[in-house]
Amino acid sequence: MANPFTAGAIVYAKDLRRVAQFYAAVADLEIVHEVADHVVLESETHELVVVAIPAAIAARIVITSPPERRENTALKLSFAVPSLAEAREAAKAAGGELNPPAKEWSFQGMRVCDGCDPEGNMIQLRELTADAGLGDVED
């Protein structure tokens, strides 16, 4: 690891490389280490490790297209992005999806939008905006 990170997460994936490529494209993370059972992605402050689900378990998991969202989970990964519009296109190209612009909202000075990775894991992307006031909350 080039820099010590301040926050990190681990995501388990059926298709290790596809999920890693998604986060590299959408969250602007760099793949810094890749072996058969995991991929490490980093930014200056964050680390994401994508770990392969064991084959016996992965064989029982069905991934649909578009992916069925796994909304009944206690965690959702969140990433800052320069542009929700560009992230929406990158997510689609990488096999995931981001909600349409009509479902974006303002929160703490950012435009926010939910979506999912190619395996249905929920994500939230946040774009800093000049016109959203700190503390604004709209649904």
N, C-alpha and C positions, 0 to 999 in steps of 0.2 A: 504494500500500500504506500503510495507516494506521500499522502498527507493524512494525518489523523482526522477521522471524521467526527462530527458532532452529533449526528443522528444516523440511524441505520434501520434496516428492516430485512426480513427474509421472506421470500415468496416461494412456495412449492409449486412446481409446474409439471404437467404431463409432457409438454413439448418444450424442453429446456431452452433450446436456442431460439425458438420463435418468440417465447415470452421475453427472453433477454434482449432480443433485437427490438421488440416493442418498446421496452423501457429506455433503451439507448436512443431510439428515434423520438419518442414522445417527451420524455423527461430530460433529454439532453445529458444522459449519463454515459460515461465512457467505459467500454468493456476493458478491464485491466487484467483479468485472469480468467481462463476458461479451461476446464478439464471435463472429463466424461460426466461427472455427477453434479457439477455446479459451475456457475458463472458469477464473477464479481464485477459489479458496475460501480463507478464512483463519479462524484463531482467533487468540487473543492471541499464541501461540507457534509456530503451524504454518501452512504454506502448502501447498496442494495445487492443482496445475494440471492440469486435464483437457483434453487436446489431441485434436482430431478426427483420426482415422486418415484418410489420403488416400483419396478416393473409389474409386480404382482398386483399392486394397488392401482397403478395407472391403467392396467388392462380393463378394469371395471369402470373407469371414468369415461363418459361420453362428452365430447366437446362439440357443441352445435355451431353452425354458422348462419347468422351472427351468433356470438356466444351468449348462452343463457347467463344472465347476471346473477351472481351469488350475493344477493342483498342481505341475507340472513346471517351476517357475520359481525363480530364485535369490532373489527378493524377495517379501516379504509385508508389506503396510501394517498398522500397528498403531495403534489409537486408544484413549484412555481414555474411558470412558463412565460416567455416573452409575448406570446400571442395565442389566444384560445383558438382563433380561426386556423392558424398554421398547425396547432396541436391536433385539432379535429381532423384535418387532412392526413397528418402523420399517423394518427391512431387508426383511421380507416385503412390506410395503405399497409399498416403493420398487422391487420387482423383484429383490431379492437374497435371500439367506438366511443364517441363522446356525444352527449346529448346535444340537440340542436340549439342554436343561439337563443331561441325563445325560452329555453329552460335555464338560462344563465341567471345569476343574481349577484348583487353587490354585498360584500362582507369585509369589514376592516380595510377599506381602501383598495380592494381587489375585485375583479370580475371573477366569478367562480362557476365551474361547471363540473358535473359528475359524468362518469363514463365507466368503461371496463376494459381490461386487457383482453388478449385473444382467448383466454380461458375463463372469462367471466368474473375475474377478481375486480372488485370495485376500486375505482380511483377517483380522486378529485384533483382538478387542475385549477390553479389560481394565477390570474394575470393582473399585475399591478397596473392601475389606471390613474390618470391625472385628475379625473373628475369625480371619482368616488371618495367620499369623505371617510375618515377613520371612524369606525364604529357603526357605519351605515349597515343596516340589515334589511334586505328585501327578500321576499319569497315569491 
